[in-house]
């Protein structure tokens, strides 16, 4: 059985897009200087789970993460 494609981006909204402040400069001199974030989805038998993570570039340490069934602002804030 082929699974249906699930769109995770809603292009109907005209939301603000933040500037790229790092501009591919990933060098840090101290902890908590630069953080990266990302969101991905994990398919399960009960539907998709969304995982948001926050990584400190100094040492590549995960400093926060959160999972939820919906990709909302609360997910990013919780991470």
mmCIF file of the N, C-alpha and C atoms, coordinates in Angstrom:
data_MODEL
# 
_entry.id   MODEL 
# 
loop_
_atom_site.group_PDB 
_atom_site.id 
_atom_site.type_symbol 
_atom_site.label_atom_id 
_atom_site.label_alt_id 
_atom_site.label_comp_id 
_atom_site.label_asym_id 
_atom_site.label_entity_id 
_atom_site.label_seq_id 
_atom_site.pdbx_PDB_ins_code 
_atom_site.Cartn_x 
_atom_site.Cartn_y 
_atom_site.Cartn_z 
_atom_site.occupancy 
_atom_site.B_iso_or_equiv 
_atom_site.pdbx_formal_charge 
_atom_site.auth_seq_id 
_atom_site.auth_comp_id 
_atom_site.auth_asym_id 
_atom_site.auth_atom_id 
_atom_site.pdbx_PDB_model_num 
ATOM 1   N N  . UNK A 1 1  ? 0.837  -1.173 0.000  1.00 0.00 ? 1  UNK A N  1 
ATOM 2   C CA . UNK A 1 1  ? 0.000  0.000  0.000  1.00 0.00 ? 1  UNK A CA 1 
ATOM 3   C C  . UNK A 1 1  ? 0.893  1.253  0.000  1.00 0.00 ? 1  UNK A C  1 
ATOM 4   N N  . UNK A 1 2  ? 0.591  2.175  -0.868 1.00 0.00 ? 2  UNK A N  1 
ATOM 5   C CA . UNK A 1 2  ? 1.350  3.409  -0.967 1.00 0.00 ? 2  UNK A CA 1 
ATOM 6   C C  . UNK A 1 2  ? 0.712  4.470  -0.075 1.00 0.00 ? 2  UNK A C  1 
ATOM 7   N N  . UNK A 1 3  ? 1.538  5.112  0.755  1.00 0.00 ? 3  UNK A N  1 
ATOM 8   C CA . UNK A 1 3  ? 1.016  6.162  1.632  1.00 0.00 ? 3  UNK A CA 1 
ATOM 9   C C  . UNK A 1 3  ? 0.844  7.458  0.854  1.00 0.00 ? 3  UNK A C  1 
ATOM 10  N N  . UNK A 1 4  ? -0.195 8.202  1.214  1.00 0.00 ? 4  UNK A N  1 
ATOM 11  C CA . UNK A 1 4  ? -0.440 9.498  0.588  1.00 0.00 ? 4  UNK A CA 1 
ATOM 12  C C  . UNK A 1 4  ? 0.594  10.510 1.040  1.00 0.00 ? 4  UNK A C  1 
ATOM 13  N N  . UNK A 1 5  ? 0.939  11.448 0.161  1.00 0.00 ? 5  UNK A N  1 
ATOM 14  C CA . UNK A 1 5  ? 1.834  12.548 0.506  1.00 0.00 ? 5  UNK A CA 1 
ATOM 15  C C  . UNK A 1 5  ? 1.112  13.479 1.462  1.00 0.00 ? 5  UNK A C  1 
ATOM 16  N N  . UNK A 1 6  ? 1.795  13.903 2.517  1.00 0.00 ? 6  UNK A N  1 
ATOM 17  C CA . UNK A 1 6  ? 1.193  14.823 3.475  1.00 0.00 ? 6  UNK A CA 1 
ATOM 18  C C  . UNK A 1 6  ? 1.953  16.145 3.437  1.00 0.00 ? 6  UNK A C  1 
ATOM 19  N N  . UNK A 1 7  ? 1.295  17.201 3.026  1.00 0.00 ? 7  UNK A N  1 
ATOM 20  C CA . UNK A 1 7  ? 1.913  18.523 2.994  1.00 0.00 ? 7  UNK A CA 1 
ATOM 21  C C  . UNK A 1 7  ? 2.057  19.046 4.417  1.00 0.00 ? 7  UNK A C  1 
ATOM 22  N N  . UNK A 1 8  ? 3.256  19.478 4.775  1.00 0.00 ? 8  UNK A N  1 
ATOM 23  C CA . UNK A 1 8  ? 3.493  19.991 6.127  1.00 0.00 ? 8  UNK A CA 1 
ATOM 24  C C  . UNK A 1 8  ? 3.663  21.502 6.142  1.00 0.00 ? 8  UNK A C  1 
ATOM 25  N N  . UNK A 1 9  ? 3.604  22.118 4.985  1.00 0.00 ? 9  UNK A N  1 
ATOM 26  C CA . UNK A 1 9  ? 3.744  23.570 4.905  1.00 0.00 ? 9  UNK A CA 1 
ATOM 27  C C  . UNK A 1 9  ? 2.461  24.160 4.351  1.00 0.00 ? 9  UNK A C  1 
ATOM 28  N N  . UNK A 1 10 ? 1.962  25.196 5.017  1.00 0.00 ? 10 UNK A N  1 
ATOM 29  C CA . UNK A 1 10 ? 0.766  25.873 4.552  1.00 0.00 ? 10 UNK A CA 1 
ATOM 30  C C  . UNK A 1 10 ? 1.192  27.193 3.917  1.00 0.00 ? 10 UNK A C  1 
ATOM 31  N N  . UNK A 1 11 ? 1.101  27.285 2.598  1.00 0.00 ? 11 UNK A N  1 
ATOM 32  C CA . UNK A 1 11 ? 1.568  28.468 1.880  1.00 0.00 ? 11 UNK A CA 1 
ATOM 33  C C  . UNK A 1 11 ? 0.500  29.553 1.774  1.00 0.00 ? 11 UNK A C  1 
ATOM 34  N N  . UNK A 1 12 ? -0.654 29.349 2.391  1.00 0.00 ? 12 UNK A N  1 
ATOM 35  C CA . UNK A 1 12 ? -1.732 30.326 2.307  1.00 0.00 ? 12 UNK A CA 1 
ATOM 36  C C  . UNK A 1 12 ? -1.487 31.543 3.188  1.00 0.00 ? 12 UNK A C  1 
ATOM 37  N N  . UNK A 1 13 ? -0.566 31.406 4.154  1.00 0.00 ? 13 UNK A N  1 
ATOM 38  C CA . UNK A 1 13 ? -0.323 32.499 5.079  1.00 0.00 ? 13 UNK A CA 1 
ATOM 39  C C  . UNK A 1 13 ? 0.844  33.347 4.615  1.00 0.00 ? 13 UNK A C  1 
ATOM 40  N N  . UNK A 1 14 ? 0.759  34.637 4.860  1.00 0.00 ? 14 UNK A N  1 
ATOM 41  C CA . UNK A 1 14 ? 1.827  35.559 4.504  1.00 0.00 ? 14 UNK A CA 1 
ATOM 42  C C  . UNK A 1 14 ? 2.568  35.924 5.795  1.00 0.00 ? 14 UNK A C  1 
ATOM 43  N N  . UNK A 1 15 ? 3.378  34.989 6.308  1.00 0.00 ? 15 UNK A N  1 
ATOM 44  C CA . UNK A 1 15 ? 4.070  35.191 7.574  1.00 0.00 ? 15 UNK A CA 1 
ATOM 45  C C  . UNK A 1 15 ? 5.465  35.765 7.365  1.00 0.00 ? 15 UNK A C  1 
ATOM 46  N N  . UNK A 1 16 ? 5.955  36.409 8.381  1.00 0.00 ? 16 UNK A N  1 
ATOM 47  C CA . UNK A 1 16 ? 7.280  37.000 8.349  1.00 0.00 ? 16 UNK A CA 1 
ATOM 48  C C  . UNK A 1 16 ? 8.348  35.915 8.299  1.00 0.00 ? 16 UNK A C  1 
ATOM 49  N N  . UNK A 1 17 ? 9.336  36.076 7.431  1.00 0.00 ? 17 UNK A N  1 
ATOM 50  C CA . UNK A 1 17 ? 10.475 35.166 7.357  1.00 0.00 ? 17 UNK A CA 1 
ATOM 51  C C  . UNK A 1 17 ? 11.674 35.896 7.928  1.00 0.00 ? 17 UNK A C  1 
ATOM 52  N N  . UNK A 1 18 ? 12.347 35.269 8.889  1.00 0.00 ? 18 UNK A N  1 
ATOM 53  C CA . UNK A 1 18 ? 13.484 35.904 9.552  1.00 0.00 ? 18 UNK A CA 1 
ATOM 54  C C  . UNK A 1 18 ? 14.702 35.942 8.640  1.00 0.00 ? 18 UNK A C  1 
ATOM 55  N N  . UNK A 1 19 ? 15.569 36.909 8.882  1.00 0.00 ? 19 UNK A N  1 
ATOM 56  C CA . UNK A 1 19 ? 16.810 37.034 8.127  1.00 0.00 ? 19 UNK A CA 1 
ATOM 57  C C  . UNK A 1 19 ? 17.777 35.912 8.489  1.00 0.00 ? 19 UNK A C  1 
ATOM 58  N N  . UNK A 1 20 ? 18.649 35.558 7.567  1.00 0.00 ? 20 UNK A N  1 
ATOM 59  C CA . UNK A 1 20 ? 19.684 34.563 7.804  1.00 0.00 ? 20 UNK A CA 1 
ATOM 60  C C  . UNK A 1 20 ? 20.873 35.265 8.464  1.00 0.00 ? 20 UNK A C  1 
ATOM 61  N N  . UNK A 1 21 ? 20.898 35.285 9.788  1.00 0.00 ? 21 UNK A N  1 
ATOM 62  C CA . UNK A 1 21 ? 21.936 36.004 10.522 1.00 0.00 ? 21 UNK A CA 1 
ATOM 63  C C  . UNK A 1 21 ? 23.276 35.270 10.519 1.00 0.00 ? 21 UNK A C  1 
ATOM 64  N N  . UNK A 1 22 ? 23.248 33.945 10.405 1.00 0.00 ? 22 UNK A N  1 
ATOM 65  C CA . UNK A 1 22 ? 24.507 33.187 10.413 1.00 0.00 ? 22 UNK A CA 1 
ATOM 66  C C  . UNK A 1 22 ? 25.251 33.276 9.085  1.00 0.00 ? 22 UNK A C  1 
ATOM 67  N N  . UNK A 1 23 ? 24.516 33.290 7.995  1.00 0.00 ? 23 UNK A N  1 
ATOM 68  C CA . UNK A 1 23 ? 25.103 33.364 6.660  1.00 0.00 ? 23 UNK A CA 1 
ATOM 69  C C  . UNK A 1 23 ? 26.221 32.328 6.495  1.00 0.00 ? 23 UNK A C  1 
ATOM 70  N N  . UNK A 1 24 ? 25.958 31.087 6.908  1.00 0.00 ? 24 UNK A N  1 
ATOM 71  C CA . UNK A 1 24 ? 26.873 29.948 6.812  1.00 0.00 ? 24 UNK A CA 1 
ATOM 72  C C  . UNK A 1 24 ? 28.118 30.074 7.690  1.00 0.00 ? 24 UNK A C  1 
ATOM 73  N N  . UNK A 1 25 ? 28.143 31.011 8.640  1.00 0.00 ? 25 UNK A N  1 
ATOM 74  C CA . UNK A 1 25 ? 29.267 31.156 9.569  1.00 0.00 ? 25 UNK A CA 1 
ATOM 75  C C  . UNK A 1 25 ? 28.914 30.397 10.851 1.00 0.00 ? 25 UNK A C  1 
ATOM 76  N N  . UNK A 1 26 ? 29.401 29.160 10.953 1.00 0.00 ? 26 UNK A N  1 
ATOM 77  C CA . UNK A 1 26 ? 29.053 28.283 12.067 1.00 0.00 ? 26 UNK A CA 1 
ATOM 78  C C  . UNK A 1 26 ? 30.119 28.240 13.153 1.00 0.00 ? 26 UNK A C  1 
ATOM 79  N N  . UNK A 1 27 ? 31.124 29.101 13.085 1.00 0.00 ? 27 UNK A N  1 
ATOM 80  C CA . UNK A 1 27 ? 32.194 29.137 14.073 1.00 0.00 ? 27 UNK A CA 1 
ATOM 81  C C  . UNK A 1 27 ? 31.711 29.878 15.322 1.00 0.00 ? 27 UNK A C  1 
ATOM 82  N N  . UNK A 1 28 ? 31.976 29.299 16.504 1.00 0.00 ? 28 UNK A N  1 
ATOM 83  C CA . UNK A 1 28 ? 31.603 29.942 17.765 1.00 0.00 ? 28 UNK A CA 1 
ATOM 84  C C  . UNK A 1 28 ? 32.819 30.020 18.678 1.00 0.00 ? 28 UNK A C  1 
ATOM 85  N N  . UNK A 1 29 ? 32.811 30.989 19.567 1.00 0.00 ? 29 UNK A N  1 
ATOM 86  C CA . UNK A 1 29 ? 33.892 31.155 20.532 1.00 0.00 ? 29 UNK A CA 1 
ATOM 87  C C  . UNK A 1 29 ? 33.495 30.729 21.935 1.00 0.00 ? 29 UNK A C  1 
ATOM 88  N N  . UNK A 1 30 ? 32.186 30.641 22.187 1.00 0.00 ? 30 UNK A N  1 
ATOM 89  C CA . UNK A 1 30 ? 31.706 30.286 23.521 1.00 0.00 ? 30 UNK A CA 1 
ATOM 90  C C  . UNK A 1 30 ? 30.327 29.627 23.418 1.00 0.00 ? 30 UNK A C  1 
ATOM 91  N N  . UNK A 1 31 ? 29.924 28.884 24.454 1.00 0.00 ? 31 UNK A N  1 
ATOM 92  C CA . UNK A 1 31 ? 28.591 28.268 24.443 1.00 0.00 ? 31 UNK A CA 1 
ATOM 93  C C  . UNK A 1 31 ? 27.473 29.322 24.406 1.00 0.00 ? 31 UNK A C  1 
ATOM 94  N N  . UNK A 1 32 ? 26.337 28.930 23.893 1.00 0.00 ? 32 UNK A N  1 
ATOM 95  C CA . UNK A 1 32 ? 25.119 29.771 23.806 1.00 0.00 ? 32 UNK A CA 1 
ATOM 96  C C  . UNK A 1 32 ? 25.313 31.005 22.938 1.00 0.00 ? 32 UNK A C  1 
ATOM 97  N N  . UNK A 1 33 ? 26.276 30.975 22.054 1.00 0.00 ? 33 UNK A N  1 
ATOM 98  C CA . UNK A 1 33 ? 26.499 32.092 21.136 1.00 0.00 ? 33 UNK A CA 1 
ATOM 99  C C  . UNK A 1 33 ? 25.626 31.965 19.887 1.00 0.00 ? 33 UNK A C  1 
ATOM 100 N N  . UNK A 1 34 ? 25.529 30.733 19.366 1.00 0.00 ? 34 UNK A N  1 
ATOM 101 C CA . UNK A 1 34 ? 24.735 30.474 18.169 1.00 0.00 ? 34 UNK A CA 1 
ATOM 102 C C  . UNK A 1 34 ? 23.975 29.165 18.348 1.00 0.00 ? 34 UNK A C  1 
ATOM 103 N N  . UNK A 1 35 ? 22.683 29.199 18.081 1.00 0.00 ? 35 UNK A N  1 
ATOM 104 C CA . UNK A 1 35 ? 21.838 28.017 18.154 1.00 0.00 ? 35 UNK A CA 1 
ATOM 105 C C  . UNK A 1 35 ? 21.214 27.763 16.781 1.00 0.00 ? 35 UNK A C  1 
ATOM 106 N N  . UNK A 1 36 ? 21.017 26.518 16.471 1.00 0.00 ? 36 UNK A N  1 
ATOM 107 C CA . UNK A 1 36 ? 20.306 26.105 15.268 1.00 0.00 ? 36 UNK A CA 1 
ATOM 108 C C  . UNK A 1 36 ? 19.037 25.382 15.682 1.00 0.00 ? 36 UNK A C  1 
ATOM 109 N N  . UNK A 1 37 ? 18.000 25.495 14.876 1.00 0.00 ? 37 UNK A N  1 
ATOM 110 C CA . UNK A 1 37 ? 16.751 24.792 15.142 1.00 0.00 ? 37 UNK A CA 1 
ATOM 111 C C  . UNK A 1 37 ? 16.283 24.089 13.877 1.00 0.00 ? 37 UNK A C  1 
ATOM 112 N N  . UNK A 1 38 ? 15.503 23.071 14.071 1.00 0.00 ? 38 UNK A N  1 
ATOM 113 C CA . UNK A 1 38 ? 14.926 22.358 12.936 1.00 0.00 ? 38 UNK A CA 1 
ATOM 114 C C  . UNK A 1 38 ? 13.677 21.612 13.403 1.00 0.00 ? 38 UNK A C  1 
ATOM 115 N N  . UNK A 1 39 ? 12.810 21.326 12.454 1.00 0.00 ? 39 UNK A N  1 
ATOM 116 C CA . UNK A 1 39 ? 11.601 20.549 12.711 1.00 0.00 ? 39 UNK A CA 1 
ATOM 117 C C  . UNK A 1 39 ? 11.552 19.433 11.677 1.00 0.00 ? 39 UNK A C  1 
ATOM 118 N N  . UNK A 1 40 ? 11.213 18.243 12.125 1.00 0.00 ? 40 UNK A N  1 
ATOM 119 C CA . UNK A 1 40 ? 11.023 17.121 11.217 1.00 0.00 ? 40 UNK A CA 1 
ATOM 120 C C  . UNK A 1 40 ? 9.809  16.327 11.672 1.00 0.00 ? 40 UNK A C  1 
ATOM 121 N N  . UNK A 1 41 ? 9.345  15.446 10.827 1.00 0.00 ? 41 UNK A N  1 
ATOM 122 C CA . UNK A 1 41 ? 8.218  14.618 11.235 1.00 0.00 ? 41 UNK A CA 1 
ATOM 123 C C  . UNK A 1 41 ? 8.627  13.155 11.242 1.00 0.00 ? 41 UNK A C  1 
ATOM 124 N N  . UNK A 1 42 ? 8.011  12.397 12.117 1.00 0.00 ? 42 UNK A N  1 
ATOM 125 C CA . UNK A 1 42 ? 8.291  10.985 12.270 1.00 0.00 ? 42 UNK A CA 1 
ATOM 126 C C  . UNK A 1 42 ? 6.991  10.237 12.028 1.00 0.00 ? 42 UNK A C  1 
ATOM 127 N N  . UNK A 1 43 ? 6.918  9.466  10.940 1.00 0.00 ? 43 UNK A N  1 
ATOM 128 C CA . UNK A 1 43 ? 5.693  8.708  10.688 1.00 0.00 ? 43 UNK A CA 1 
ATOM 129 C C  . UNK A 1 43 ? 5.560  7.544  11.678 1.00 0.00 ? 43 UNK A C  1 
ATOM 130 N N  . UNK A 1 44 ? 4.368  7.383  12.238 1.00 0.00 ? 44 UNK A N  1 
ATOM 131 C CA . UNK A 1 44 ? 4.079  6.272  13.148 1.00 0.00 ? 44 UNK A CA 1 
ATOM 132 C C  . UNK A 1 44 ? 2.808  5.578  12.679 1.00 0.00 ? 44 UNK A C  1 
ATOM 133 N N  . UNK A 1 45 ? 2.475  4.477  13.302 1.00 0.00 ? 45 UNK A N  1 
ATOM 134 C CA . UNK A 1 45 ? 1.237  3.775  12.959 1.00 0.00 ? 45 UNK A CA 1 
ATOM 135 C C  . UNK A 1 45 ? 0.003  4.604  13.299 1.00 0.00 ? 45 UNK A C  1 
ATOM 136 N N  . UNK A 1 46 ? 0.139  5.535  14.233 1.00 0.00 ? 46 UNK A N  1 
ATOM 137 C CA . UNK A 1 46 ? -0.993 6.367  14.670 1.00 0.00 ? 46 UNK A CA 1 
ATOM 138 C C  . UNK A 1 46 ? -0.995 7.749  14.027 1.00 0.00 ? 46 UNK A C  1 
ATOM 139 N N  . UNK A 1 47 ? -0.124 7.985  13.067 1.00 0.00 ? 47 UNK A N  1 
ATOM 140 C CA . UNK A 1 47 ? -0.020 9.285  12.417 1.00 0.00 ? 47 UNK A CA 1 
ATOM 141 C C  . UNK A 1 47 ? 1.375  9.861  12.605 1.00 0.00 ? 47 UNK A C  1 
ATOM 142 N N  . UNK A 1 48 ? 1.557  11.088 12.172 1.00 0.00 ? 48 UNK A N  1 
ATOM 143 C CA . UNK A 1 48 ? 2.873  11.722 12.253 1.00 0.00 ? 48 UNK A CA 1 
ATOM 144 C C  . UNK A 1 48 ? 3.074  12.414 13.599 1.00 0.00 ? 48 UNK A C  1 
ATOM 145 N N  . UNK A 1 49 ? 4.307  12.351 14.081 1.00 0.00 ? 49 UNK A N  1 
ATOM 146 C CA . UNK A 1 49 ? 4.739  13.141 15.227 1.00 0.00 ? 49 UNK A CA 1 
ATOM 147 C C  . UNK A 1 49 ? 5.757  14.147 14.724 1.00 0.00 ? 49 UNK A C  1 
ATOM 148 N N  . UNK A 1 50 ? 5.672  15.354 15.214 1.00 0.00 ? 50 UNK A N  1 
ATOM 149 C CA . UNK A 1 50 ? 6.626  16.384 14.829 1.00 0.00 ? 50 UNK A CA 1 
ATOM 150 C C  . UNK A 1 50 ? 7.654  16.563 15.934 1.00 0.00 ? 50 UNK A C  1 
ATOM 151 N N  . UNK A 1 51 ? 8.920  16.630 15.536 1.00 0.00 ? 51 UNK A N  1 
ATOM 152 C CA . UNK A 1 51 ? 10.029 16.788 16.471 1.00 0.00 ? 51 UNK A CA 1 
ATOM 153 C C  . UNK A 1 51 ? 10.735 18.098 16.163 1.00 0.00 ? 51 UNK A C  1 
ATOM 154 N N  . UNK A 1 52 ? 10.836 18.967 17.167 1.00 0.00 ? 52 UNK A N  1 
ATOM 155 C CA . UNK A 1 52 ? 11.580 20.225 17.044 1.00 0.00 ? 52 UNK A CA 1 
ATOM 156 C C  . UNK A 1 52 ? 12.800 20.123 17.945 1.00 0.00 ? 52 UNK A C  1 
ATOM 157 N N  . UNK A 1 53 ? 13.935 20.538 17.431 1.00 0.00 ? 53 UNK A N  1 
ATOM 158 C CA . UNK A 1 53 ? 15.162 20.471 18.210 1.00 0.00 ? 53 UNK A CA 1 
ATOM 159 C C  . UNK A 1 53 ? 15.926 21.779 18.169 1.00 0.00 ? 53 UNK A C  1 
ATOM 160 N N  . UNK A 1 54 ? 16.700 22.020 19.237 1.00 0.00 ? 54 UNK A N  1 
ATOM 161 C CA . UNK A 1 54 ? 17.558 23.198 19.329 1.00 0.00 ? 54 UNK A CA 1 
ATOM 162 C C  . UNK A 1 54 ? 18.968 22.706 19.643 1.00 0.00 ? 54 UNK A C  1 
ATOM 163 N N  . UNK A 1 55 ? 19.950 23.110 18.830 1.00 0.00 ? 55 UNK A N  1 
ATOM 164 C CA . UNK A 1 55 ? 21.323 22.678 19.024 1.00 0.00 ? 55 UNK A CA 1 
ATOM 165 C C  . UNK A 1 55 ? 22.237 23.889 19.213 1.00 0.00 ? 55 UNK A C  1 
ATOM 166 N N  . UNK A 1 56 ? 23.094 23.819 20.217 1.00 0.00 ? 56 UNK A N  1 
ATOM 167 C CA . UNK A 1 56 ? 24.122 24.835 20.434 1.00 0.00 ? 56 UNK A CA 1 
ATOM 168 C C  . UNK A 1 56 ? 25.293 24.479 19.528 1.00 0.00 ? 56 UNK A C  1 
ATOM 169 N N  . UNK A 1 57 ? 25.683 25.392 18.655 1.00 0.00 ? 57 UNK A N  1 
ATOM 170 C CA . UNK A 1 57 ? 26.760 25.103 17.720 1.00 0.00 ? 57 UNK A CA 1 
ATOM 171 C C  . UNK A 1 57 ? 28.101 24.871 18.414 1.00 0.00 ? 57 UNK A C  1 
ATOM 172 N N  . UNK A 1 58 ? 28.298 25.449 19.565 1.00 0.00 ? 58 UNK A N  1 
ATOM 173 C CA . UNK A 1 58 ? 29.553 25.261 20.299 1.00 0.00 ? 58 UNK A CA 1 
ATOM 174 C C  . UNK A 1 58 ? 29.520 23.877 20.955 1.00 0.00 ? 58 UNK A C  1 
ATOM 175 N N  . UNK A 1 59 ? 30.113 22.905 20.302 1.00 0.00 ? 59 UNK A N  1 
ATOM 176 C CA . UNK A 1 59 ? 30.115 21.546 20.812 1.00 0.00 ? 59 UNK A CA 1 
ATOM 177 C C  . UNK A 1 59 ? 29.019 20.684 20.234 1.00 0.00 ? 59 UNK A C  1 
ATOM 178 N N  . UNK A 1 60 ? 28.161 21.235 19.398 1.00 0.00 ? 60 UNK A N  1 
ATOM 179 C CA . UNK A 1 60 ? 27.062 20.486 18.758 1.00 0.00 ? 60 UNK A CA 1 
ATOM 180 C C  . UNK A 1 60 ? 26.221 19.723 19.775 1.00 0.00 ? 60 UNK A C  1 
ATOM 181 N N  . UNK A 1 61 ? 25.797 20.407 20.817 1.00 0.00 ? 61 UNK A N  1 
ATOM 182 C CA . UNK A 1 61 ? 25.021 19.802 21.892 1.00 0.00 ? 61 UNK A CA 1 
ATOM 183 C C  . UNK A 1 61 ? 23.547 20.165 21.733 1.00 0.00 ? 61 UNK A C  1 
ATOM 184 N N  . UNK A 1 62 ? 22.671 19.164 21.841 1.00 0.00 ? 62 UNK A N  1 
ATOM 185 C CA . UNK A 1 62 ? 21.237 19.410 21.820 1.00 0.00 ? 62 UNK A CA 1 
ATOM 186 C C  . UNK A 1 62 ? 20.854 20.027 23.164 1.00 0.00 ? 62 UNK A C  1 
ATOM 187 N N  . UNK A 1 63 ? 20.311 21.233 23.126 1.00 0.00 ? 63 UNK A N  1 
ATOM 188 C CA . UNK A 1 63 ? 19.945 21.926 24.366 1.00 0.00 ? 63 UNK A CA 1 
ATOM 189 C C  . UNK A 1 63 ? 18.447 21.894 24.632 1.00 0.00 ? 63 UNK A C  1 
ATOM 190 N N  . UNK A 1 64 ? 17.671 21.465 23.659 1.00 0.00 ? 64 UNK A N  1 
ATOM 191 C CA . UNK A 1 64 ? 16.235 21.370 23.864 1.00 0.00 ? 64 UNK A CA 1 
ATOM 192 C C  . UNK A 1 64 ? 15.559 20.643 22.721 1.00 0.00 ? 64 UNK A C  1 
ATOM 193 N N  . UNK A 1 65 ? 14.467 19.961 23.052 1.00 0.00 ? 65 UNK A N  1 
ATOM 194 C CA . UNK A 1 65 ? 13.660 19.307 22.027 1.00 0.00 ? 65 UNK A CA 1 
ATOM 195 C C  . UNK A 1 65 ? 12.244 19.111 22.548 1.00 0.00 ? 65 UNK A C  1 
ATOM 196 N N  . UNK A 1 66 ? 11.331 18.946 21.611 1.00 0.00 ? 66 UNK A N  1 
ATOM 197 C CA . UNK A 1 66 ? 9.926  18.714 21.971 1.00 0.00 ? 66 UNK A CA 1 
ATOM 198 C C  . UNK A 1 66 ? 9.254  17.948 20.836 1.00 0.00 ? 66 UNK A C  1 
ATOM 199 N N  . UNK A 1 67 ? 8.241  17.166 21.199 1.00 0.00 ? 67 UNK A N  1 
ATOM 200 C CA . UNK A 1 67 ? 7.453  16.432 20.210 1.00 0.00 ? 67 UNK A CA 1 
ATOM 201 C C  . UNK A 1 67 ? 5.978  16.748 20.410 1.00 0.00 ? 67 UNK A C  1 
ATOM 202 N N  . UNK A 1 68 ? 5.241  16.751 19.290 1.00 0.00 ? 68 UNK A N  1 
ATOM 203 C CA . UNK A 1 68 ? 3.803  16.997 19.358 1.00 0.00 ? 68 UNK A CA 1 
ATOM 204 C C  . UNK A 1 68 ? 3.153  16.402 18.114 1.00 0.00 ? 68 UNK A C  1 
ATOM 205 N N  . UNK A 1 69 ? 1.858  16.214 18.186 1.00 0.00 ? 69 UNK A N  1 
ATOM 206 C CA . UNK A 1 69 ? 1.109  15.707 17.034 1.00 0.00 ? 69 UNK A CA 1 
ATOM 207 C C  . UNK A 1 69 ? 0.824  16.798 16.013 1.00 0.00 ? 69 UNK A C  1 
ATOM 208 N N  . UNK A 1 70 ? 0.966  18.051 16.416 1.00 0.00 ? 70 UNK A N  1 
ATOM 209 C CA . UNK A 1 70 ? 0.695  19.179 15.514 1.00 0.00 ? 70 UNK A CA 1 
ATOM 210 C C  . UNK A 1 70 ? 1.905  20.090 15.449 1.00 0.00 ? 70 UNK A C  1 
ATOM 211 N N  . UNK A 1 71 ? 2.160  20.654 14.290 1.00 0.00 ? 71 UNK A N  1 
ATOM 212 C CA . UNK A 1 71 ? 3.281  21.562 14.094 1.00 0.00 ? 71 UNK A CA 1 
ATOM 213 C C  . UNK A 1 71 ? 2.769  23.000 14.307 1.00 0.00 ? 71 UNK A C  1 
ATOM 214 N N  . UNK A 1 72 ? 2.793  23.422 15.543 1.00 0.00 ? 72 UNK A N  1 
ATOM 215 C CA . UNK A 1 72 ? 2.309  24.743 15.924 1.00 0.00 ? 72 UNK A CA 1 
ATOM 216 C C  . UNK A 1 72 ? 3.413  25.498 16.650 1.00 0.00 ? 72 UNK A C  1 
ATOM 217 N N  . UNK A 1 73 ? 3.190  26.764 16.942 1.00 0.00 ? 73 UNK A N  1 
ATOM 218 C CA . UNK A 1 73 ? 4.148  27.606 17.651 1.00 0.00 ? 73 UNK A CA 1 
ATOM 219 C C  . UNK A 1 73 ? 4.512  27.004 19.005 1.00 0.00 ? 73 UNK A C  1 
ATOM 220 N N  . UNK A 1 74 ? 3.560  26.372 19.653 1.00 0.00 ? 74 UNK A N  1 
ATOM 221 C CA . UNK A 1 74 ? 3.798  25.744 20.947 1.00 0.00 ? 74 UNK A CA 1 
ATOM 222 C C  . UNK A 1 74 ? 4.917  24.715 20.885 1.00 0.00 ? 74 UNK A C  1 
ATOM 223 N N  . UNK A 1 75 ? 5.018  23.996 19.789 1.00 0.00 ? 75 UNK A N  1 
ATOM 224 C CA . UNK A 1 75 ? 6.069  22.985 19.624 1.00 0.00 ? 75 UNK A CA 1 
ATOM 225 C C  . UNK A 1 75 ? 7.456  23.630 19.655 1.00 0.00 ? 75 UNK A C  1 
ATOM 226 N N  . UNK A 1 76 ? 7.635  24.703 18.947 1.00 0.00 ? 76 UNK A N  1 
ATOM 227 C CA . UNK A 1 76 ? 8.928  25.385 18.889 1.00 0.00 ? 76 UNK A CA 1 
ATOM 228 C C  . UNK A 1 76 ? 9.237  26.032 20.237 1.00 0.00 ? 76 UNK A C  1 
ATOM 229 N N  . UNK A 1 77 ? 8.257  26.640 20.853 1.00 0.00 ? 77 UNK A N  1 
ATOM 230 C CA . UNK A 1 77 ? 8.454  27.277 22.159 1.00 0.00 ? 77 UNK A CA 1 
ATOM 231 C C  . UNK A 1 77 ? 8.834  26.249 23.217 1.00 0.00 ? 77 UNK A C  1 
ATOM 232 N N  . UNK A 1 78 ? 8.238  25.067 23.141 1.00 0.00 ? 78 UNK A N  1 
ATOM 233 C CA . UNK A 1 78 ? 8.548  24.024 24.117 1.00 0.00 ? 78 UNK A CA 1 
ATOM 234 C C  . UNK A 1 78 ? 9.976  23.502 23.963 1.00 0.00 ? 78 UNK A C  1 
ATOM 235 N N  . UNK A 1 79 ? 10.435 23.423 22.729 1.00 0.00 ? 79 UNK A N  1 
ATOM 236 C CA . UNK A 1 79 ? 11.812 22.959 22.501 1.00 0.00 ? 79 UNK A CA 1 
ATOM 237 C C  . UNK A 1 79 ? 12.797 23.948 23.072 1.00 0.00 ? 79 UNK A C  1 
# 
